[in-house]
Amino acid sequence: MKYKFFHIVLLIFISYSACAEVIKTFSSDLEDDYFDTKTIEKVGDSIKVVSLRSFRKQQVSSRFTYFSKKHIYEFKCSAPTFKVLLTVAFELPLGKGKLIFKDDIPTPTFEPFDSGTEVDKIWRLSCGK
């Protein structure tokens, strides 16, 4: 079941649908952050969502370069905590182009996040806070 879920979410994750309701959660001279409300999956107090961070300039890590990253987050709606379930990086802005990097090892525990951050905005939107 878990394997099937990740395959479905990965397909959604990689191919942002034109009919998706995408909300811009942050914008600056350096980047734009988006949250797709169509990707929300709620189970009990937990909610899973997909977000996209698109950079205006190429980002350089120690192992690769990229223009955008997508994350699958899991939140607890009862408290401001989250896990990162999946991170992927793409060669082009807006999650386009070749997949450059994939980390599908989830964060082991739920961690708190700061108020006013991109993660906080997504938590508030997806949990109705």
Backbone as a chain_set.jsonl record, in Angstrom:
{"seq": "MKYKFFHIVLLIFISYSACAEVIKTFSSDLEDDYFDTKTIEKVGDSIKVVSLRSFRKQQVSSRFTYFSKKHIYEFKCSAPTFKVLLTVAFELPLGKGKLIFKDDIPTPTFEPFDSGTEVDKIWRLSCGK", "coords": {"N": [[0.831, -1.205, 0.0], [1.9, 1.256, 0.882], [3.959, 1.531, -0.976], [2.489, 1.752, -3.35], [1.138, 4.15, -2.845], [3.3, 6.013, -2.834], [4.132, 5.788, -5.507], [1.903, 6.79, -6.873], [1.786, 9.405, -5.819], [4.277, 10.301, -6.652], [3.931, 10.35, -9.421], [2.015, 12.376, -9.628], [3.522, 14.365, -8.543], [5.672, 14.728, -10.347], [4.42, 15.402, -12.743], [2.943, 18.15, -12.927], [-0.306, 19.09, -13.051], [-2.24, 20.865, -15.457], [-4.709, 21.63, -14.663], [-4.571, 21.892, -11.981], [-4.944, 23.467, -8.794], [-2.932, 25.824, -8.017], [-1.174, 27.56, -5.585], [0.659, 30.441, -4.949], [2.967, 30.669, -2.474], [5.094, 32.142, -1.653], [7.254, 34.734, -2.817], [10.132, 36.148, -4.27], [13.057, 38.049, -5.277], [14.759, 35.999, -5.718], [13.444, 33.5, -5.746], [10.388, 31.546, -6.272], [7.734, 30.104, -4.496], [5.452, 27.409, -4.441], [2.288, 25.797, -3.843], [0.316, 23.016, -4.272], [-2.999, 22.594, -4.126], [-4.525, 20.454, -4.964], [-3.126, 18.195, -4.368], [-3.426, 17.449, -1.771], [-3.658, 15.078, 0.781], [-5.47, 13.69, 3.244], [-5.325, 11.934, 6.291], [-6.7, 11.01, 9.122], [-5.222, 12.88, 11.663], [-3.068, 13.575, 10.19], [-1.636, 15.096, 7.278], [-0.766, 15.101, 3.873], [1.146, 16.809, 1.472], [2.163, 18.447, -1.622], [4.833, 20.529, -2.563], [6.45, 23.151, -4.441], [9.513, 24.651, -5.197], [10.875, 27.156, -7.023], [13.702, 28.417, -8.504], [15.285, 31.476, -9.545], [17.892, 31.667, -10.379], [20.428, 29.302, -11.174], [20.95, 26.734, -8.816], [23.568, 25.532, -6.757], [24.794, 22.616, -5.457], [26.904, 20.448, -3.473], [27.042, 18.204, -5.04], [25.479, 18.464, -7.379], [23.711, 20.588, -9.789], [20.794, 22.672, -9.994], [17.481, 23.984, -10.82], [14.974, 23.883, -9.665], [12.998, 22.511, -6.959], [10.985, 19.922, -5.652], [8.872, 18.977, -2.978], [7.472, 16.484, -0.862], [5.526, 16.884, 1.835], [4.624, 15.878, 5.15], [2.279, 16.743, 7.484], [1.251, 17.337, 10.883], [-1.86, 18.22, 11.765], [-2.784, 19.03, 14.229], [-0.691, 20.17, 15.577], [2.085, 22.397, 15.015], [4.056, 20.77, 13.281], [6.222, 18.795, 11.139], [7.244, 16.429, 8.555], [9.645, 15.622, 6.058], [8.913, 13.81, 3.306], [9.706, 13.216, 0.725], [12.076, 14.462, -1.586], [12.84, 16.027, -4.593], [14.943, 17.181, -7.24], [15.158, 19.354, -10.07], [16.405, 20.035, -13.389], [15.484, 22.344, -14.624], [13.535, 25.426, -14.158], [10.38, 25.478, -12.324], [9.872, 22.743, -11.895], [10.51, 21.327, -14.185], [12.137, 19.615, -16.952], [15.03, 17.458, -16.763], [15.168, 15.026, -14.15], [17.24, 15.544, -11.494], [18.064, 14.867, -8.927], [17.081, 12.736, -6.24], [15.636, 12.152, -3.138], [14.295, 9.869, -1.231], [14.079, 9.052, 1.351], [12.369, 9.292, 4.2], [12.165, 11.964, 6.666], [12.946, 11.023, 9.943], [11.442, 11.737, 12.271], [8.704, 13.844, 13.374], [9.154, 17.299, 13.112], [9.329, 20.573, 14.61], [8.425, 23.769, 13.113], [9.28, 27.12, 12.101], [7.257, 30.028, 12.602], [5.769, 31.823, 9.91], [7.337, 30.87, 7.839], [7.821, 29.18, 4.624], [6.963, 26.529, 4.945], [5.285, 26.802, 7.178], [3.248, 28.387, 6.056], [2.185, 26.597, 4.162], [1.291, 24.566, 5.891], [-0.7, 25.969, 7.307], [-2.515, 26.6, 5.208], [-3.2, 24.02, 4.207], [-4.159, 22.664, 6.476], [-6.176, 24.289, 7.281], [-5.829, 26.459, 9.067]], "CA": [[0.0, 0.0, 0.0], [2.797, 2.396, 0.979], [4.658, 1.589, -2.259], [1.521, 2.25, -4.33], [0.918, 5.562, -2.526], [4.427, 6.814, -3.301], [4.112, 5.815, -6.967], [0.838, 7.711, -7.278], [2.192, 10.763, -5.475], [5.407, 10.659, -7.504], [3.38, 10.721, -10.724], [1.417, 13.705, -9.44], [4.646, 15.221, -8.217], [6.488, 15.001, -11.527], [3.629, 16.013, -13.812], [1.987, 19.132, -12.409], [-1.439, 19.173, -13.96], [-2.67, 22.211, -15.842], [-5.963, 21.95, -13.974], [-4.325, 21.95, -10.547], [-5.079, 24.765, -8.159], [-1.622, 26.109, -7.457], [-1.132, 28.814, -4.835], [2.012, 30.938, -4.695], [3.078, 30.926, -1.037], [6.206, 33.063, -1.413], [7.91, 35.216, -4.023], [11.205, 37.115, -4.045], [13.944, 38.188, -6.431], [15.538, 34.767, -5.838], [12.65, 32.285, -5.91], [8.94, 31.489, -6.082], [7.309, 28.856, -3.868], [4.08, 27.073, -4.79], [1.637, 24.707, -3.144], [-0.773, 22.508, -5.108], [-4.082, 22.141, -3.249], [-5.08, 19.186, -5.466], [-2.308, 17.073, -3.9], [-3.663, 17.209, -0.345], [-4.196, 13.772, 1.181], [-5.645, 13.737, 4.691], [-5.618, 10.685, 6.985], [-6.734, 11.348, 10.545], [-4.629, 14.172, 11.975], [-1.947, 13.81, 9.273], [-1.964, 15.569, 5.942], [0.392, 15.072, 2.976], [1.008, 17.8, 0.4], [3.302, 18.655, -2.519], [5.196, 21.933, -2.795], [7.468, 23.39, -5.462], [10.341, 25.851, -5.047], [11.497, 27.428, -8.315], [14.72, 29.454, -8.348], [15.555, 32.304, -10.724], [19.266, 31.353, -10.772], [20.797, 27.914, -10.932], [21.446, 26.437, -7.483], [24.712, 24.624, -6.803], [25.086, 21.854, -4.242], [28.219, 19.806, -3.592], [26.986, 17.093, -5.994], [24.7, 18.724, -8.588], [23.101, 21.908, -9.933], [19.361, 22.547, -10.27], [16.693, 25.218, -10.82], [13.751, 23.748, -8.873], [12.864, 21.35, -6.07], [9.651, 19.587, -5.161], [8.879, 18.243, -1.71], [6.238, 15.971, -0.275], [5.544, 17.094, 3.278], [3.549, 15.341, 5.982], [2.042, 17.617, 8.623], [0.26, 17.039, 11.907], [-2.702, 19.421, 11.816], [-3.021, 19.43, 15.615], [0.484, 20.885, 16.088], [2.943, 22.828, 13.905], [5.181, 19.864, 13.069], [6.216, 18.207, 9.806], [8.298, 15.554, 8.068], [9.856, 15.644, 4.611], [8.81, 12.432, 2.838], [10.391, 13.071, -0.557], [12.619, 15.664, -2.218], [13.426, 15.832, -5.917], [15.446, 18.41, -7.853], [15.044, 19.339, -11.526], [17.379, 20.875, -14.085], [14.86, 23.585, -15.098], [12.548, 26.007, -13.249], [8.998, 24.982, -12.256], [9.806, 21.28, -11.885], [10.6, 20.817, -15.554], [13.445, 19.117, -17.36], [15.521, 16.19, -16.248], [15.268, 14.809, -12.709], [18.66, 15.612, -11.162], [18.315, 14.303, -7.603], [15.896, 12.217, -5.547], [15.837, 11.655, -1.78], [13.006, 9.321, -0.804], [14.178, 8.563, 2.73], [11.644, 10.29, 5.002], [12.663, 12.442, 7.94], [12.476, 10.004, 10.893], [10.474, 12.216, 13.269], [8.075, 15.135, 13.112], [9.947, 18.401, 13.648], [8.624, 21.864, 14.592], [8.89, 24.744, 12.136], [9.107, 28.509, 12.523], [6.125, 30.782, 12.079], [6.059, 32.718, 8.802], [8.127, 30.211, 6.801], [7.046, 28.529, 3.561], [6.348, 25.334, 5.532], [4.187, 27.285, 8.012], [2.153, 28.805, 5.168], [1.565, 25.386, 3.596], [0.58, 23.93, 7.005], [-1.916, 26.751, 7.563], [-3.44, 26.435, 4.081], [-3.683, 22.642, 4.07], [-4.873, 22.259, 7.689], [-7.265, 25.242, 7.553], [-5.505, 27.24, 10.271]], "C": [[0.87, 1.263, 0.0], [3.523, 2.618, -0.349], [3.748, 2.188, -3.326], [1.268, 3.747, -4.11], [2.041, 6.428, -3.083], [4.512, 6.867, -4.817], [3.067, 6.806, -7.476], [1.259, 9.156, -7.016], [3.356, 11.208, -6.353], [4.935, 11.053, -8.902], [2.757, 12.111, -10.676], [2.528, 14.734, -9.303], [5.402, 15.655, -9.462], [5.695, 15.708, -12.613], [2.566, 16.93, -13.233], [0.889, 19.343, -13.439], [-1.827, 20.624, -14.238], [-3.937, 22.616, -15.105], [-5.777, 22.044, -12.459], [-4.528, 23.374, -10.035], [-3.792, 25.048, -7.403], [-1.651, 27.493, -6.82], [0.322, 29.206, -4.64], [2.078, 31.325, -3.221], [4.174, 31.918, -0.7], [6.796, 33.488, -2.747], [8.967, 36.246, -3.636], [12.011, 37.252, -5.33], [14.702, 36.894, -6.706], [14.711, 33.535, -6.189], [11.161, 32.539, -5.812], [8.622, 30.124, -5.487], [5.828, 28.658, -4.131], [3.606, 25.875, -3.985], [0.422, 24.3, -3.974], [-1.859, 21.92, -4.213], [-4.695, 20.815, -3.696], [-4.304, 17.979, -4.948], [-2.54, 16.74, -2.434], [-4.268, 15.827, -0.139], [-4.252, 13.753, 2.7], [-6.03, 12.36, 5.224], [-5.54, 10.982, 8.472], [-6.21, 12.758, 10.772], [-3.465, 14.52, 11.044], [-2.437, 14.255, 7.905], [-0.681, 15.582, 5.113], [0.122, 16.014, 1.811], [2.299, 17.884, -0.421], [3.555, 20.156, -2.647], [6.33, 22.004, -3.815], [8.195, 24.691, -5.141], [11.109, 26.022, -6.35], [12.435, 28.628, -8.174], [14.94, 30.213, -9.654], [16.974, 32.084, -11.255], [19.566, 29.911, -10.408], [21.404, 27.762, -9.534], [22.551, 25.393, -7.586], [24.855, 23.943, -5.445], [26.454, 21.209, -4.439], [28.234, 18.716, -4.666], [26.28, 17.395, -7.306], [24.223, 20.172, -8.616], [21.646, 21.721, -10.352], [18.706, 23.923, -10.256], [15.415, 25.107, -9.988], [13.772, 22.472, -8.054], [11.397, 21.164, -5.727], [9.806, 18.75, -3.901], [7.505, 17.644, -1.473], [6.429, 16.11, 1.229], [4.403, 16.317, 3.921], [3.464, 16.225, 7.212], [1.122, 16.943, 9.626], [-0.57, 18.315, 12.032], [-2.924, 19.916, 13.239], [-1.855, 20.213, 16.218], [1.368, 21.289, 14.908], [4.211, 21.984, 13.797], [5.066, 19.225, 11.694], [7.371, 17.234, 9.616], [8.454, 15.838, 6.578], [9.867, 14.185, 4.167], [9.612, 12.195, 1.569], [10.873, 14.435, -1.028], [13.19, 15.271, -3.571], [13.851, 17.188, -6.456], [15.439, 18.245, -9.367], [16.017, 20.326, -12.149], [16.814, 22.221, -14.518], [13.892, 24.144, -14.051], [11.186, 25.301, -13.354], [8.882, 23.465, -12.371], [9.89, 20.653, -13.253], [12.02, 20.342, -15.846], [13.779, 17.809, -16.671], [15.543, 16.17, -14.722], [16.752, 14.688, -12.371], [18.976, 14.834, -9.888], [17.005, 13.828, -7.01], [16.321, 11.704, -4.182], [14.48, 11.186, -1.285], [13.079, 8.662, 0.562], [13.527, 9.618, 3.623], [12.416, 10.732, 6.244], [12.111, 11.51, 9.012], [11.42, 10.47, 11.893], [9.854, 13.528, 12.793], [8.879, 16.215, 13.836], [9.107, 19.68, 13.643], [9.19, 22.766, 13.503], [8.559, 26.144, 12.63], [7.887, 29.144, 11.861], [6.588, 31.702, 10.956], [6.886, 32.108, 7.684], [7.221, 29.621, 5.723], [6.299, 27.315, 4.121], [5.156, 25.722, 6.401], [2.986, 27.692, 7.151], [1.432, 27.605, 4.579], [0.77, 24.658, 4.672], [-0.744, 24.64, 7.26], [-2.95, 26.569, 6.462], [-4.028, 25.028, 4.052], [-4.467, 22.164, 5.278], [-5.988, 23.235, 8.063], [-7.045, 26.067, 8.796], [-5.587, 28.732, 10.001]], "O": [[0.63, 2.203, -0.757], [3.682, 3.755, -0.792], [4.178, 3.031, -4.114], [1.193, 4.517, -5.068], [1.787, 7.449, -3.723], [4.921, 7.887, -5.371], [3.328, 7.57, -8.406], [1.109, 10.022, -7.878], [3.416, 12.369, -6.756], [5.475, 11.982, -9.501], [2.954, 12.921, -11.581], [2.471, 15.823, -9.874], [5.735, 16.831, -9.609], [6.249, 16.537, -13.336], [1.415, 16.526, -13.069], [1.158, 19.735, -14.574], [-1.75, 21.486, -13.363], [-4.211, 23.805, -14.94], [-6.749, 22.257, -11.734], [-4.31, 24.349, -10.754], [-3.594, 24.567, -6.287], [-2.093, 28.466, -7.431], [1.133, 28.386, -4.208], [1.34, 32.2, -2.769], [4.198, 32.476, 0.397], [6.836, 32.704, -3.695], [8.731, 37.105, -2.787], [11.682, 36.642, -6.348], [15.23, 36.706, -7.802], [15.207, 32.625, -6.853], [10.718, 33.587, -5.342], [9.169, 29.109, -5.918], [5.04, 29.601, -4.059], [4.398, 25.058, -3.514], [-0.401, 25.141, -4.335], [-1.662, 20.866, -3.609], [-5.319, 20.123, -2.891], [-4.775, 16.849, -5.073], [-1.903, 15.828, -1.906], [-5.246, 15.452, -0.785], [-3.219, 13.793, 3.368], [-6.928, 11.702, 4.698], [-4.455, 11.181, 9.02], [-6.685, 13.714, 10.158], [-2.935, 15.629, 11.1], [-3.502, 13.85, 7.44], [0.367, 16.021, 5.588], [-0.968, 16.025, 1.239], [3.368, 17.457, 0.017], [2.626, 20.946, -2.817], [7.067, 21.039, -4.017], [7.566, 25.708, -4.85], [11.891, 25.155, -6.741], [12.014, 29.714, -7.776], [14.797, 29.649, -10.739], [17.232, 32.29, -12.441], [19.019, 29.373, -9.445], [22.254, 28.551, -9.122], [22.476, 24.479, -8.407], [25.017, 24.603, -4.419], [27.09, 21.412, -5.473], [29.3, 18.339, -5.152], [26.459, 16.652, -8.271], [24.311, 20.891, -7.621], [21.305, 20.727, -10.993], [19.274, 24.895, -9.758], [14.824, 26.128, -9.637], [14.448, 21.499, -8.386], [10.662, 22.133, -5.536], [10.723, 17.939, -3.769], [6.49, 18.235, -1.845], [7.35, 15.543, 1.816], [3.35, 16.123, 3.315], [4.461, 16.435, 7.904], [0.315, 16.086, 9.267], [-0.037, 19.372, 12.368], [-3.221, 21.093, 13.444], [-2.013, 20.853, 17.258], [1.394, 20.587, 13.898], [5.297, 22.423, 14.173], [3.972, 19.117, 11.14], [8.33, 17.209, 10.387], [7.5, 16.247, 5.916], [10.721, 13.409, 4.595], [10.139, 11.103, 1.357], [10.17, 15.436, -0.89], [13.935, 14.297, -3.68], [13.221, 18.209, -6.179], [15.678, 17.156, -9.888], [16.405, 21.316, -11.531], [17.579, 23.155, -14.757], [13.472, 23.416, -13.151], [10.892, 24.623, -14.339], [7.888, 22.96, -12.893], [9.386, 19.548, -13.459], [12.962, 20.622, -15.104], [12.922, 17.151, -16.08], [15.89, 17.162, -14.081], [17.441, 13.82, -12.907], [20.034, 14.214, -9.782], [15.952, 14.424, -7.236], [17.259, 10.914, -4.075], [13.616, 11.999, -0.958], [12.25, 7.817, 0.898], [14.067, 10.712, 3.786], [13.212, 9.975, 6.799], [10.914, 11.224, 9.003], [10.586, 9.672, 12.32], [10.399, 14.222, 11.935], [9.234, 16.071, 15.006], [8.262, 19.857, 12.765], [10.305, 22.551, 13.027], [7.675, 26.33, 13.467], [7.54, 28.836, 10.721], [7.666, 32.291, 11.033], [7.117, 32.765, 6.67], [6.002, 29.57, 5.888], [5.129, 27.105, 3.801], [4.126, 25.05, 6.37], [1.843, 27.376, 7.484], [0.203, 27.594, 4.502], [-0.327, 24.175, 4.393], [-1.783, 23.998, 7.41], [-4.135, 26.4, 6.748], [-5.237, 24.869, 3.888], [-5.362, 21.333, 5.129], [-6.676, 23.026, 9.063], [-8.001, 26.351, 9.518], [-5.346, 29.537, 10.902]]}, "num_chains": 1, "name": "protein.A"}
